[in-house]
Amino acid sequence: MSLRSRSIAAAAFALVATLAARPAAAHVDYVTEGSGDPLDAIAFTAEVLSDPLNAAVFGGSGLLAVVGIAAYLWVRPTIVDVVVLRETLAGYGDLVPWMLRLSVGLPLVGAGFQGYLFAPTLSFDTGSSPLLRVLFIGLGFCVLFGLATRIASAIGLLAYAWVLLAVDPGVVLAMEYVPVLVALAILGGGRPSADDMLLAVASTPGSYYGRIDPVHHLKSFLDAAAPLRRYVPTVLRVGMGVTFVYLGLVQKLADPGSALLVVEKYDLTSVVPVDPGLWVVGAGVTEIAVGLALIAGFFTRGAAALSFVLFTTTLFGLPDDPVLAHVALFGMASAVFTLGSGPLAFDRWFGRPALGDDESVIPAD
């Protein structure tokens, strides 16, 4: 076997070993009622890893991952399949606004109908708060259809800030809304969208709609955001990375008692027969590692693909995990996989861009 083949095999084996030894990502608060026994996080982690078998599984899978990545960086093979894939994905840039609209529009509509503020853990009485219900449903439908997308996204960001600062800081559980709404505020509705169709009608000389529609006259003003478009991949990548770090650090490692409830509730030790504590520590460290890789823009598409696998296994493995609560994460992972790292990323210095320095292409409106 050639050195190139061995390095690729090592990287693939490291990935499989990591997935086998460490569980899927999840919002612990979404699938547990109350909190578990208070445990000292540092003492808990030290006790778990002091067990020789736990230490061997944890350290061995981590070492395999590091060796596989190091071997790949040392050889940096040009794999034709990967190059073609990246070039093809670059052509999907105009579909990214549509992906993002679906990923937050559906959960916003669901939040309005089911009566919660972004995160399913923050419910409100739909009978006594009809305006909140109308707000979320209206924002969701506007984003879904791409109608006044930038305005709806800005209102959505203001609503999130209001909930965070004035209602319940626990909305940070749904922080994935922020980077997606910021990206939509920059990109607009894209194609296909109501904004795009109405703009085409309003811009046609002699159209009746063009006489009454004031929005298309602001296009030159909205185009002032055009220089920011190249940073959208960075916004999404970092936003998803911060979400992962939060899930791993705060929801797992800092609160092992609640995370152990998830392991017990779903009998995860029967899936992979390891110590329950290793499930918690492994999940936390894996999520933090994936999050840091995304923040740094390190193997960005690989990290996004791994994120997608983790979300999928979580939804199918935890039957009562609310699907709508993860749709935004699915959309963000899909967009990051499509766009790549964007500027300010490790991949820009050490990767192999398929289309030069600006692989991520998001066409202008």
N, C-alpha and C positions, 0 to 999 in steps of 0.2 A: 504494500500500500504506500502511495506517495506521501510526502510530507503534507501537501495540500489536503489530500483525502483524510489523513489522520487528524489534522487540525479541525476540519469540518465535522468529522465524526465525534471528536472530543467535545466540541461545542454543543452538538446535538444531544450527546449523552448527558452532558451537564444539565442541559435544560430539562430533559426527561427526569433525571434524578431529583432535581429541585422540585418539579411538579409533584413527583411521587411522595416526597418526604414532607412537603409543606402544603397546607390546605388552601382553599379558595378564599377570596376576599369577601367580607360581608360587613354591613353596618350592624354591629352587635345589638344596638338599641332597637332595631327594626324587628328582631326575631326573639327577643326576650322580654319578659315582664318583670320590671324592677331590676335591681342590681344584685350581683352575687355577693358572697362573703368578702368583706374588705381584706385584701391581702397586700403585704408590702411587695411592691413590684420588683425591686432590686433583689430582695431576698428570694422571692419566688423564682426569678430567672436563674439566680445562682444555684438554687436547689435543683432545678430541672437539669441544668447543664452539668451539675456535679455527678450525675449518674453516668457511669462509663458508656453504657449503650446509647443513651440520649446524646452524649457528647460526640460519640462516633458517628451517629446518623447525621446530626446537625453539622458537625465540622466536615465530615466527608462529603456531603452534598454541596456545602458551600465551597469546599476546596475544588471539587470537580467543576463547578461553575466558573470559578476564578481561573483555573488552568485552561478551560476551554476558551474563555474570552481572551486570555493572554495569548494563547496559541493563534487564535484568529487574527488578533492585532499584529502579531509578529509576522505572519505570512501574508495577511490581507489579500486573500485570493480574489481574483475577478471571476465571479460566477455568472455566466451568461444569463442564466435564468433570472437571477436577482436583478441584473442590469435592465433586462427587458421589463420585469415587473415594475421597477421604479419608474421607468420611462412611461409605462402604461398608466400608472397611478398619477403621474404628473398631469396627464390629460384629463383626469377627473376633477381637477381643481374647481371648475365651475359648478360642480354638484355639491361642494362642501356647504354652502349656505343652506341648501335644501336639507342635507343631513342634519345640520344643527337645528334648523327650524322644527323638524320632526322630533328631535331628541328632547327639546324643552317644551314645544307646543303641546304634545300629548300629556306629559306630566302636569302641566299647568291646568289643562282642562280637567284632568283627573282630580287634582287638588281642589278645584272649585266645586266639583260635583260631590266629592267625598268629604269635603270640609276640613282641609288641613293647610297649614302655611308652609309650603315648599316641602318640609319634611313630614312624613306620616306620623311622627311622634308629636307634632304640634297641631292638634285638632282644634277646631272652633265650631260653635253651634251655628249651623247654616240657617236655622230659623231666626235667631236673634242677630245674625250678622249677614243679612242678604247682600249688602254692598261688597263685602269681601268675596262672597261667592261669585257675584257678577264680575268683579275685578279679575279674578283668576281665570274664570271661563272666558271672559272677553280677551284678556291678554293671550291666553292659549290659542283661541281661534285666530286672532290676528297674526300671531307668529306662525301657526300652521299654514294659513293661506298666504302668508307673505304680504299682508296688507299693512301698510305703514310700519314696516318691520323695524326700522331704526327707532321710531318713536315708541313702539310697543316694547322694544328691548330696553330702552332707557327707563321707561316706567317700571318694567320688571326689576331692573337694578335698584331703583329707588324703593320699590316695595320690599325687596330683600333687605336693603339697608335699614328700613323702618322696623322690620321684624327683628333683625339682629340687635339694633340699638335700643328699641323701645318695648319690644314684646318678650322675646325669649332668645338669649344667645345660643340656645340649643339648635337654632336653625343652621348653625355652622355644619351640622351633619349633612346638609344639602348644599354644601359650598360649590358643588359642580355647576350649579346654575350660573354662577358669576362669570367664569371665563367664557361660557357659551354665549351668554347675553352680551358680554363685551365684544366678542367676535362678531355677533350679528349686528350690533350697533355700528361697527366699522364697515362690515361687508354689505349690509342691506339684505334684501330678500333673495337676490340672485335669480336664477332660472331653474325651474318654473316657479313663478310667483304672481300674485295679484299685482304687486308693484310693477313688475316687468310688463305685464299686459296693459295695465292702465297707462304706464308711461308711453308705450308704443302708440296707444290710441290718442293720448293727449298731445303727443308730439307731431301728430299728422296734421298738416295744414287743412283747415276747414272742418275739423272734427267738432261736434257739438260739446263733447265732454271736455275738450281742451279749453273751452271758454270758461268753464266753471271750476275746473280742477286747479287748485293753487299749488299742489305739491310739486308737480313736475317743473314748475318755474324755479324751485329751489335746488334743482339738480346741481348747478354750479357750486352752490354753497355746500351741498352734501359731498361733492367731490373733493372738498378740502381734506376729507379723511383718507383720500387715496394713498398718500405716502405711508399710512399706517397699515395698509393691507399686507405688506410683506411681513409684518410682525404678528399676524394672526396665528400662524403655526406655533410661534413662541408662546403666545398667550395661552393657547389650548394645551400645549405640552406642559408648561409650568403649572397651569391650573390643575391638570390631571395629576401631576406629580405631587403637588401639595395635598391633594385629596388623599392619595395613597399613603403619604407619610402620616397624615392625621389618623387615618384608619388603623395603620399599623402601630403607631406610637401611643395614641390616646385611647383608642377602642380596644386594643389588644394588650400591649406590654404594660401600659400604665394602669389597666383595670383587668388583671388576669382573672379575678373572681367572676365577672360577668362573661368573659370569653369562655371560661370553663363551663358555664351554663349551656352555651351553644354546643360545645363538644358533647356534653351529657345529653342534651335534648335530642340531638340528631344521631347519637351513638356513632360518632365519627371514628372512634377507635376500632369499630368493626370494619370500617372501610380500609383504613391503614392501621394495622395493629401496633401502634406506638403509644407511649405514655401520653395521657391527656395534656399534661403540661407542655410536652414537646409540640403538640398541635398548636397551642397558644403562642408559644415563643416562636415556632417556625413561621406561623402565619404573620405575626407582627414583623419579624425581621424581613421576610419576603416582601411584604407590602412596602416597608420602608426602603428596601433596596430598589424595588421597581420604581417607587416614587422619586428617589434620588437620581436614578438613571434618566427618568423623564425630565426632571428639573435641569439636569446637566446636559440633556440632549445627547445621551450616550446610548448607542444602539437604539435609536428612537423608535424605528418601526418594529424592531424586535420586541421592545418593551411594550409598545401599544398592542401588538399581537398577543403577547402573554397576558396583558390586561384583559383583552377580550375573552381569552380562554378562562381566566379567573372569574370574570363576571358570569359567563355562561355556566360554568360548573356550580357557581353559587346558586343561581336561579333554579337549576335543575336538581341540585343536591339539597337545597333548603326549600321545601315545597310551600311554606307559608311566608317566605320572604317577598315583600311587595314588589311586583315587577315594575310598576310605574316609577318606583323610587330609584331604579337603576337605569332607566332608559336614557337619561342625560349622560350617564357614564358610557353607555354603549355608543351613543352618538359621538361623544368626544373622542373615544378610542378609535372609532372609524375615521374621524376627520384627521387625527394625528397620524394614523397609519397611511392615509391617503397623501397628506401634505409633507410628511417627513419632519425633520427637526426645525426647519426655519433658521433664521439668524441666531447668533449668540449661542451656539451649541458645540459641544465636543465633536460631534460628527462632522462639522464643517472643517475642522482642522485635521482629523484623522480618518474620516470616512472616504468614500469614493462616490462623490456626487455624480449622478447620471447625466445631469444637464448643466454642468458647470457650477458656478457659485450660487446661483439662485434656482435650485431644483423646484422649490415650492412655487407653483404658479397659480394664482387666483385671478382670473381675468376680471377686468373692470366691468362695472355695470354698462 
